[in-house]
Amino acid sequence: MHPVELVFTIGWAAFWLYWLVAAFSMKRGRVQWSRHFRVRAVLLVVVILLSRSGAFGGGGPHSNPLRASLGLLLFALGLGFAIWARLHIGRNWGTPMSRKVDPELVTSGPYRLVRHPIYSGILLAGIGTAVALNWRWLFAVLLAGIFFIYSAFTEERYLTEQFPETYPAYKHSSKMLVPFIF
């Protein structure tokens, strides 16, 4: 395995291990399993099949040190942003599209910049992975982006119901995933 690939492999593994451990501290929630579970399952199966077929491999990592450095920077910024958001939201965090018992609306920290900073950070880290390793990873980022946008719209519908006085104003004053743009 190329050293750059090893850095990304260890980085992603550490991130997801942290994510799994941190999940034990979240508030109880009510997950809408029916339709949302099917969407999650289909995307997971597609990614597994593509990975097993070698769709993300081949060609090895880009050999340009500048590209590898830029990818690593985007990767680190993305994961850092997602972790900052996860720490900031605390026990209110949940799996995509879940509803919490006794929810709180968090609009400070990274949530001042975008309404869904965890999704933004993971997508930026994915783009960094593609820049440094292989452009084929952009397909995985695209699939994750579709899932995250779908999740964000669903979550925003729930949040508007739960916080009818405050969420519409917050939504109007912030962007969904990309500061100042979208």
Biotite code that builds the C-alpha atoms (Angstrom):
import biotite.structure as struc

atoms = struc.array([
    struc.Atom([0.000, 0.000, 0.000], chain_id="A", res_id=1, res_name="MET", atom_name="CA", element="C"),
    struc.Atom([1.307, 3.442, -0.955], chain_id="A", res_id=2, res_name="HIS", atom_name="CA", element="C"),
    struc.Atom([2.081, 5.727, 2.073], chain_id="A", res_id=3, res_name="PRO", atom_name="CA", element="C"),
    struc.Atom([-0.554, 8.261, 0.967], chain_id="A", res_id=4, res_name="VAL", atom_name="CA", element="C"),
    struc.Atom([-3.170, 5.505, 0.768], chain_id="A", res_id=5, res_name="GLU", atom_name="CA", element="C"),
    struc.Atom([-2.146, 4.332, 4.237], chain_id="A", res_id=6, res_name="LEU", atom_name="CA", element="C"),
    struc.Atom([-2.646, 7.832, 5.695], chain_id="A", res_id=7, res_name="VAL", atom_name="CA", element="C"),
    struc.Atom([-6.168, 8.015, 4.248], chain_id="A", res_id=8, res_name="PHE", atom_name="CA", element="C"),
    struc.Atom([-7.019, 4.458, 5.302], chain_id="A", res_id=9, res_name="THR", atom_name="CA", element="C"),
    struc.Atom([-5.925, 5.110, 8.881], chain_id="A", res_id=10, res_name="ILE", atom_name="CA", element="C"),
    struc.Atom([-7.587, 8.539, 8.907], chain_id="A", res_id=11, res_name="GLY", atom_name="CA", element="C"),
    struc.Atom([-10.960, 7.243, 7.725], chain_id="A", res_id=12, res_name="TRP", atom_name="CA", element="C"),
    struc.Atom([-10.784, 4.217, 10.044], chain_id="A", res_id=13, res_name="ALA", atom_name="CA", element="C"),
    struc.Atom([-9.989, 6.414, 13.065], chain_id="A", res_id=14, res_name="ALA", atom_name="CA", element="C"),
    struc.Atom([-12.781, 8.829, 12.137], chain_id="A", res_id=15, res_name="PHE", atom_name="CA", element="C"),
    struc.Atom([-15.423, 6.114, 11.832], chain_id="A", res_id=16, res_name="TRP", atom_name="CA", element="C"),
    struc.Atom([-14.215, 4.403, 15.024], chain_id="A", res_id=17, res_name="LEU", atom_name="CA", element="C"),
    struc.Atom([-14.574, 7.728, 16.869], chain_id="A", res_id=18, res_name="TYR", atom_name="CA", element="C"),
    struc.Atom([-18.022, 8.162, 15.297], chain_id="A", res_id=19, res_name="TRP", atom_name="CA", element="C"),
    struc.Atom([-19.118, 4.721, 16.493], chain_id="A", res_id=20, res_name="LEU", atom_name="CA", element="C"),
    struc.Atom([-17.875, 5.287, 20.042], chain_id="A", res_id=21, res_name="VAL", atom_name="CA", element="C"),
    struc.Atom([-19.419, 8.785, 20.198], chain_id="A", res_id=22, res_name="ALA", atom_name="CA", element="C"),
    struc.Atom([-22.794, 7.376, 19.152], chain_id="A", res_id=23, res_name="ALA", atom_name="CA", element="C"),
    struc.Atom([-23.195, 5.813, 22.597], chain_id="A", res_id=24, res_name="PHE", atom_name="CA", element="C"),
    struc.Atom([-23.575, 9.275, 24.170], chain_id="A", res_id=25, res_name="SER", atom_name="CA", element="C"),
    struc.Atom([-26.495, 10.502, 22.066], chain_id="A", res_id=26, res_name="MET", atom_name="CA", element="C"),
    struc.Atom([-30.025, 11.127, 23.322], chain_id="A", res_id=27, res_name="LYS", atom_name="CA", element="C"),
    struc.Atom([-32.680, 8.539, 22.719], chain_id="A", res_id=28, res_name="ARG", atom_name="CA", element="C"),
    struc.Atom([-34.485, 9.020, 19.475], chain_id="A", res_id=29, res_name="GLY", atom_name="CA", element="C"),
    struc.Atom([-37.286, 7.827, 17.324], chain_id="A", res_id=30, res_name="ARG", atom_name="CA", element="C"),
    struc.Atom([-35.973, 6.571, 13.992], chain_id="A", res_id=31, res_name="VAL", atom_name="CA", element="C"),
    struc.Atom([-38.280, 6.435, 10.991], chain_id="A", res_id=32, res_name="GLN", atom_name="CA", element="C"),
    struc.Atom([-37.108, 3.060, 9.693], chain_id="A", res_id=33, res_name="TRP", atom_name="CA", element="C"),
    struc.Atom([-39.503, 2.347, 6.877], chain_id="A", res_id=34, res_name="SER", atom_name="CA", element="C"),
    struc.Atom([-38.683, 4.484, 3.817], chain_id="A", res_id=35, res_name="ARG", atom_name="CA", element="C"),
    struc.Atom([-35.516, 6.033, 5.228], chain_id="A", res_id=36, res_name="HIS", atom_name="CA", element="C"),
    struc.Atom([-34.043, 2.661, 6.092], chain_id="A", res_id=37, res_name="PHE", atom_name="CA", element="C"),
    struc.Atom([-34.617, 1.491, 2.525], chain_id="A", res_id=38, res_name="ARG", atom_name="CA", element="C"),
    struc.Atom([-32.748, 4.527, 1.155], chain_id="A", res_id=39, res_name="VAL", atom_name="CA", element="C"),
    struc.Atom([-29.827, 3.872, 3.514], chain_id="A", res_id=40, res_name="ARG", atom_name="CA", element="C"),
    struc.Atom([-29.770, 0.179, 2.680], chain_id="A", res_id=41, res_name="ALA", atom_name="CA", element="C"),
    struc.Atom([-29.827, 0.739, -1.085], chain_id="A", res_id=42, res_name="VAL", atom_name="CA", element="C"),
    struc.Atom([-26.966, 3.259, -0.936], chain_id="A", res_id=43, res_name="LEU", atom_name="CA", element="C"),
    struc.Atom([-24.927, 0.994, 1.332], chain_id="A", res_id=44, res_name="LEU", atom_name="CA", element="C"),
    struc.Atom([-25.403, -1.965, -1.005], chain_id="A", res_id=45, res_name="VAL", atom_name="CA", element="C"),
    struc.Atom([-24.425, 0.154, -4.044], chain_id="A", res_id=46, res_name="VAL", atom_name="CA", element="C"),
    struc.Atom([-21.229, 1.356, -2.335], chain_id="A", res_id=47, res_name="VAL", atom_name="CA", element="C"),
    struc.Atom([-20.322, -2.181, -1.198], chain_id="A", res_id=48, res_name="ILE", atom_name="CA", element="C"),
    struc.Atom([-20.903, -3.607, -4.681], chain_id="A", res_id=49, res_name="LEU", atom_name="CA", element="C"),
    struc.Atom([-18.876, -0.828, -6.300], chain_id="A", res_id=50, res_name="LEU", atom_name="CA", element="C"),
    struc.Atom([-16.047, -1.310, -3.802], chain_id="A", res_id=51, res_name="SER", atom_name="CA", element="C"),
    struc.Atom([-16.016, -5.070, -4.305], chain_id="A", res_id=52, res_name="ARG", atom_name="CA", element="C"),
    struc.Atom([-15.986, -4.631, -8.068], chain_id="A", res_id=53, res_name="SER", atom_name="CA", element="C"),
    struc.Atom([-12.899, -2.434, -7.863], chain_id="A", res_id=54, res_name="GLY", atom_name="CA", element="C"),
    struc.Atom([-14.699, 0.704, -9.055], chain_id="A", res_id=55, res_name="ALA", atom_name="CA", element="C"),
    struc.Atom([-12.676, 2.885, -6.680], chain_id="A", res_id=56, res_name="PHE", atom_name="CA", element="C"),
    struc.Atom([-9.335, 1.200, -7.277], chain_id="A", res_id=57, res_name="GLY", atom_name="CA", element="C"),
    struc.Atom([-7.027, 1.032, -10.187], chain_id="A", res_id=58, res_name="GLY", atom_name="CA", element="C"),
    struc.Atom([-4.403, 3.475, -11.239], chain_id="A", res_id=59, res_name="GLY", atom_name="CA", element="C"),
    struc.Atom([-3.052, 3.901, -7.719], chain_id="A", res_id=60, res_name="GLY", atom_name="CA", element="C"),
    struc.Atom([-2.808, 7.249, -5.978], chain_id="A", res_id=61, res_name="PRO", atom_name="CA", element="C"),
    struc.Atom([-1.985, 10.357, -7.937], chain_id="A", res_id=62, res_name="HIS", atom_name="CA", element="C"),
    struc.Atom([1.790, 10.768, -8.073], chain_id="A", res_id=63, res_name="SER", atom_name="CA", element="C"),
    struc.Atom([1.753, 14.562, -7.911], chain_id="A", res_id=64, res_name="ASN", atom_name="CA", element="C"),
    struc.Atom([2.941, 15.627, -4.410], chain_id="A", res_id=65, res_name="PRO", atom_name="CA", element="C"),
    struc.Atom([1.036, 18.918, -4.689], chain_id="A", res_id=66, res_name="LEU", atom_name="CA", element="C"),
    struc.Atom([-2.205, 17.071, -5.437], chain_id="A", res_id=67, res_name="ARG", atom_name="CA", element="C"),
    struc.Atom([-1.565, 14.640, -2.568], chain_id="A", res_id=68, res_name="ALA", atom_name="CA", element="C"),
    struc.Atom([-0.878, 17.561, -0.208], chain_id="A", res_id=69, res_name="SER", atom_name="CA", element="C"),
    struc.Atom([-4.004, 19.428, -1.301], chain_id="A", res_id=70, res_name="LEU", atom_name="CA", element="C"),
    struc.Atom([-6.085, 16.263, -0.902], chain_id="A", res_id=71, res_name="GLY", atom_name="CA", element="C"),
    struc.Atom([-4.677, 15.649, 2.561], chain_id="A", res_id=72, res_name="LEU", atom_name="CA", element="C"),
    struc.Atom([-5.421, 19.253, 3.556], chain_id="A", res_id=73, res_name="LEU", atom_name="CA", element="C"),
    struc.Atom([-9.044, 18.988, 2.338], chain_id="A", res_id=74, res_name="LEU", atom_name="CA", element="C"),
    struc.Atom([-9.360, 15.623, 4.066], chain_id="A", res_id=75, res_name="PHE", atom_name="CA", element="C"),
    struc.Atom([-8.075, 16.984, 7.392], chain_id="A", res_id=76, res_name="ALA", atom_name="CA", element="C"),
    struc.Atom([-10.212, 20.145, 7.182], chain_id="A", res_id=77, res_name="LEU", atom_name="CA", element="C"),
    struc.Atom([-13.306, 18.102, 6.336], chain_id="A", res_id=78, res_name="GLY", atom_name="CA", element="C"),
    struc.Atom([-12.899, 15.568, 9.123], chain_id="A", res_id=79, res_name="LEU", atom_name="CA", element="C"),
    struc.Atom([-11.952, 18.340, 11.551], chain_id="A", res_id=80, res_name="GLY", atom_name="CA", element="C"),
    struc.Atom([-15.090, 20.294, 10.644], chain_id="A", res_id=81, res_name="PHE", atom_name="CA", element="C"),
    struc.Atom([-17.298, 17.194, 11.046], chain_id="A", res_id=82, res_name="ALA", atom_name="CA", element="C"),
    struc.Atom([-15.741, 16.364, 14.423], chain_id="A", res_id=83, res_name="ILE", atom_name="CA", element="C"),
    struc.Atom([-16.100, 19.982, 15.608], chain_id="A", res_id=84, res_name="TRP", atom_name="CA", element="C"),
    struc.Atom([-19.781, 19.853, 14.634], chain_id="A", res_id=85, res_name="ALA", atom_name="CA", element="C"),
    struc.Atom([-20.259, 16.478, 16.345], chain_id="A", res_id=86, res_name="ARG", atom_name="CA", element="C"),
    struc.Atom([-18.652, 17.758, 19.540], chain_id="A", res_id=87, res_name="LEU", atom_name="CA", element="C"),
    struc.Atom([-20.660, 20.982, 19.392], chain_id="A", res_id=88, res_name="HIS", atom_name="CA", element="C"),
    struc.Atom([-24.046, 19.308, 18.905], chain_id="A", res_id=89, res_name="ILE", atom_name="CA", element="C"),
    struc.Atom([-23.272, 16.901, 21.750], chain_id="A", res_id=90, res_name="GLY", atom_name="CA", element="C"),
    struc.Atom([-26.022, 14.530, 22.804], chain_id="A", res_id=91, res_name="ARG", atom_name="CA", element="C"),
    struc.Atom([-28.420, 16.021, 20.233], chain_id="A", res_id=92, res_name="ASN", atom_name="CA", element="C"),
    struc.Atom([-26.569, 14.229, 17.443], chain_id="A", res_id=93, res_name="TRP", atom_name="CA", element="C"),
    struc.Atom([-28.272, 11.264, 15.818], chain_id="A", res_id=94, res_name="GLY", atom_name="CA", element="C"),
    struc.Atom([-28.177, 9.108, 12.758], chain_id="A", res_id=95, res_name="THR", atom_name="CA", element="C"),
    struc.Atom([-29.424, 10.806, 9.594], chain_id="A", res_id=96, res_name="PRO", atom_name="CA", element="C"),
    struc.Atom([-33.153, 11.526, 9.619], chain_id="A", res_id=97, res_name="MET", atom_name="CA", element="C"),
    struc.Atom([-33.667, 10.455, 13.243], chain_id="A", res_id=98, res_name="SER", atom_name="CA", element="C"),
    struc.Atom([-35.905, 12.354, 15.634], chain_id="A", res_id=99, res_name="ARG", atom_name="CA", element="C"),
    struc.Atom([-34.767, 13.019, 19.184], chain_id="A", res_id=100, res_name="LYS", atom_name="CA", element="C"),
    struc.Atom([-36.751, 12.913, 22.383], chain_id="A", res_id=101, res_name="VAL", atom_name="CA", element="C"),
    struc.Atom([-36.483, 16.431, 23.899], chain_id="A", res_id=102, res_name="ASP", atom_name="CA", element="C"),
    struc.Atom([-34.592, 17.948, 20.940], chain_id="A", res_id=103, res_name="PRO", atom_name="CA", element="C"),
    struc.Atom([-32.613, 21.182, 21.134], chain_id="A", res_id=104, res_name="GLU", atom_name="CA", element="C"),
    struc.Atom([-31.961, 23.465, 18.181], chain_id="A", res_id=105, res_name="LEU", atom_name="CA", element="C"),
    struc.Atom([-28.214, 24.103, 17.891], chain_id="A", res_id=106, res_name="VAL", atom_name="CA", element="C"),
    struc.Atom([-27.309, 27.195, 15.828], chain_id="A", res_id=107, res_name="THR", atom_name="CA", element="C"),
    struc.Atom([-23.887, 28.120, 17.200], chain_id="A", res_id=108, res_name="SER", atom_name="CA", element="C"),
    struc.Atom([-20.332, 26.981, 16.464], chain_id="A", res_id=109, res_name="GLY", atom_name="CA", element="C"),
    struc.Atom([-20.098, 25.308, 13.049], chain_id="A", res_id=110, res_name="PRO", atom_name="CA", element="C"),
    struc.Atom([-23.895, 25.457, 12.850], chain_id="A", res_id=111, res_name="TYR", atom_name="CA", element="C"),
    struc.Atom([-23.573, 29.227, 12.363], chain_id="A", res_id=112, res_name="ARG", atom_name="CA", element="C"),
    struc.Atom([-21.796, 28.521, 9.062], chain_id="A", res_id=113, res_name="LEU", atom_name="CA", element="C"),
    struc.Atom([-24.050, 25.780, 7.671], chain_id="A", res_id=114, res_name="VAL", atom_name="CA", element="C"),
    struc.Atom([-27.092, 23.898, 8.915], chain_id="A", res_id=115, res_name="ARG", atom_name="CA", element="C"),
    struc.Atom([-25.532, 20.468, 8.316], chain_id="A", res_id=116, res_name="HIS", atom_name="CA", element="C"),
    struc.Atom([-21.798, 20.802, 9.053], chain_id="A", res_id=117, res_name="PRO", atom_name="CA", element="C"),
    struc.Atom([-21.268, 17.093, 9.683], chain_id="A", res_id=118, res_name="ILE", atom_name="CA", element="C"),
    struc.Atom([-22.420, 16.292, 6.164], chain_id="A", res_id=119, res_name="TYR", atom_name="CA", element="C"),
    struc.Atom([-20.331, 19.175, 4.800], chain_id="A", res_id=120, res_name="SER", atom_name="CA", element="C"),
    struc.Atom([-17.225, 17.949, 6.576], chain_id="A", res_id=121, res_name="GLY", atom_name="CA", element="C"),
    struc.Atom([-17.584, 14.340, 5.455], chain_id="A", res_id=122, res_name="ILE", atom_name="CA", element="C"),
    struc.Atom([-18.137, 15.446, 1.850], chain_id="A", res_id=123, res_name="LEU", atom_name="CA", element="C"),
    struc.Atom([-15.080, 17.734, 1.956], chain_id="A", res_id=124, res_name="LEU", atom_name="CA", element="C"),
    struc.Atom([-12.994, 14.866, 3.366], chain_id="A", res_id=125, res_name="ALA", atom_name="CA", element="C"),
    struc.Atom([-14.275, 12.652, 0.550], chain_id="A", res_id=126, res_name="GLY", atom_name="CA", element="C"),
    struc.Atom([-13.288, 15.243, -2.042], chain_id="A", res_id=127, res_name="ILE", atom_name="CA", element="C"),
    struc.Atom([-9.845, 15.402, -0.434], chain_id="A", res_id=128, res_name="GLY", atom_name="CA", element="C"),
    struc.Atom([-9.584, 11.628, -0.719], chain_id="A", res_id=129, res_name="THR", atom_name="CA", element="C"),
    struc.Atom([-10.436, 11.796, -4.425], chain_id="A", res_id=130, res_name="ALA", atom_name="CA", element="C"),
    struc.Atom([-7.946, 14.606, -5.055], chain_id="A", res_id=131, res_name="VAL", atom_name="CA", element="C"),
    struc.Atom([-5.125, 12.713, -3.370], chain_id="A", res_id=132, res_name="ALA", atom_name="CA", element="C"),
    struc.Atom([-5.861, 9.128, -4.337], chain_id="A", res_id=133, res_name="LEU", atom_name="CA", element="C"),
    struc.Atom([-8.079, 8.644, -7.337], chain_id="A", res_id=134, res_name="ASN", atom_name="CA", element="C"),
    struc.Atom([-10.749, 10.679, -9.098], chain_id="A", res_id=135, res_name="TRP", atom_name="CA", element="C"),
    struc.Atom([-13.009, 7.615, -9.051], chain_id="A", res_id=136, res_name="ARG", atom_name="CA", element="C"),
    struc.Atom([-13.692, 8.362, -5.386], chain_id="A", res_id=137, res_name="TRP", atom_name="CA", element="C"),
    struc.Atom([-15.773, 11.323, -6.574], chain_id="A", res_id=138, res_name="LEU", atom_name="CA", element="C"),
    struc.Atom([-18.486, 8.816, -7.454], chain_id="A", res_id=139, res_name="PHE", atom_name="CA", element="C"),
    struc.Atom([-18.648, 7.743, -3.786], chain_id="A", res_id=140, res_name="ALA", atom_name="CA", element="C"),
    struc.Atom([-18.726, 11.424, -2.783], chain_id="A", res_id=141, res_name="VAL", atom_name="CA", element="C"),
    struc.Atom([-21.583, 11.982, -5.242], chain_id="A", res_id=142, res_name="LEU", atom_name="CA", element="C"),
    struc.Atom([-23.556, 9.069, -3.743], chain_id="A", res_id=143, res_name="LEU", atom_name="CA", element="C"),
    struc.Atom([-22.918, 10.367, -0.227], chain_id="A", res_id=144, res_name="ALA", atom_name="CA", element="C"),
    struc.Atom([-23.901, 13.870, -1.354], chain_id="A", res_id=145, res_name="GLY", atom_name="CA", element="C"),
    struc.Atom([-27.217, 12.611, -2.724], chain_id="A", res_id=146, res_name="ILE", atom_name="CA", element="C"),
    struc.Atom([-27.903, 10.778, 0.526], chain_id="A", res_id=147, res_name="PHE", atom_name="CA", element="C"),
    struc.Atom([-26.880, 13.775, 2.657], chain_id="A", res_id=148, res_name="PHE", atom_name="CA", element="C"),
    struc.Atom([-29.034, 16.218, 0.686], chain_id="A", res_id=149, res_name="ILE", atom_name="CA", element="C"),
    struc.Atom([-31.993, 13.860, 0.940], chain_id="A", res_id=150, res_name="TYR", atom_name="CA", element="C"),
    struc.Atom([-31.323, 13.474, 4.681], chain_id="A", res_id=151, res_name="SER", atom_name="CA", element="C"),
    struc.Atom([-30.926, 17.225, 5.159], chain_id="A", res_id=152, res_name="ALA", atom_name="CA", element="C"),
    struc.Atom([-34.272, 17.997, 3.499], chain_id="A", res_id=153, res_name="PHE", atom_name="CA", element="C"),
    struc.Atom([-35.984, 15.316, 5.594], chain_id="A", res_id=154, res_name="THR", atom_name="CA", element="C"),
    struc.Atom([-34.351, 16.567, 8.809], chain_id="A", res_id=155, res_name="GLU", atom_name="CA", element="C"),
    struc.Atom([-35.283, 20.150, 7.997], chain_id="A", res_id=156, res_name="GLU", atom_name="CA", element="C"),
    struc.Atom([-38.912, 19.136, 7.603], chain_id="A", res_id=157, res_name="ARG", atom_name="CA", element="C"),
    struc.Atom([-38.763, 17.549, 11.094], chain_id="A", res_id=158, res_name="TYR", atom_name="CA", element="C"),
    struc.Atom([-36.977, 20.578, 12.566], chain_id="A", res_id=159, res_name="LEU", atom_name="CA", element="C"),
    struc.Atom([-39.547, 22.965, 11.116], chain_id="A", res_id=160, res_name="THR", atom_name="CA", element="C"),
    struc.Atom([-42.265, 20.909, 12.827], chain_id="A", res_id=161, res_name="GLU", atom_name="CA", element="C"),
    struc.Atom([-40.363, 20.760, 16.130], chain_id="A", res_id=162, res_name="GLN", atom_name="CA", element="C"),
    struc.Atom([-39.258, 24.416, 16.167], chain_id="A", res_id=163, res_name="PHE", atom_name="CA", element="C"),
    struc.Atom([-41.906, 26.312, 14.192], chain_id="A", res_id=164, res_name="PRO", atom_name="CA", element="C"),
    struc.Atom([-40.940, 29.679, 15.710], chain_id="A", res_id=165, res_name="GLU", atom_name="CA", element="C"),
    struc.Atom([-37.144, 29.503, 15.430], chain_id="A", res_id=166, res_name="THR", atom_name="CA", element="C"),
    struc.Atom([-36.136, 27.062, 12.692], chain_id="A", res_id=167, res_name="TYR", atom_name="CA", element="C"),
    struc.Atom([-37.539, 28.986, 9.698], chain_id="A", res_id=168, res_name="PRO", atom_name="CA", element="C"),
    struc.Atom([-35.528, 32.074, 10.699], chain_id="A", res_id=169, res_name="ALA", atom_name="CA", element="C"),
    struc.Atom([-32.381, 29.982, 11.207], chain_id="A", res_id=170, res_name="TYR", atom_name="CA", element="C"),
    struc.Atom([-32.948, 28.307, 7.837], chain_id="A", res_id=171, res_name="LYS", atom_name="CA", element="C"),
    struc.Atom([-33.347, 31.687, 6.168], chain_id="A", res_id=172, res_name="HIS", atom_name="CA", element="C"),
    struc.Atom([-30.133, 33.048, 7.732], chain_id="A", res_id=173, res_name="SER", atom_name="CA", element="C"),
    struc.Atom([-27.851, 30.098, 6.894], chain_id="A", res_id=174, res_name="SER", atom_name="CA", element="C"),
    struc.Atom([-26.938, 27.797, 4.021], chain_id="A", res_id=175, res_name="LYS", atom_name="CA", element="C"),
    struc.Atom([-27.522, 24.055, 3.973], chain_id="A", res_id=176, res_name="MET", atom_name="CA", element="C"),
    struc.Atom([-24.056, 22.598, 3.195], chain_id="A", res_id=177, res_name="LEU", atom_name="CA", element="C"),
    struc.Atom([-21.685, 25.164, 1.663], chain_id="A", res_id=178, res_name="VAL", atom_name="CA", element="C"),
    struc.Atom([-21.227, 28.518, 3.431], chain_id="A", res_id=179, res_name="PRO", atom_name="CA", element="C"),
    struc.Atom([-22.496, 31.496, 1.401], chain_id="A", res_id=180, res_name="PHE", atom_name="CA", element="C"),
    struc.Atom([-23.421, 29.227, -1.560], chain_id="A", res_id=181, res_name="ILE", atom_name="CA", element="C"),
    struc.Atom([-25.776, 26.292, -0.847], chain_id="A", res_id=182, res_name="PHE", atom_name="CA", element="C"),
])
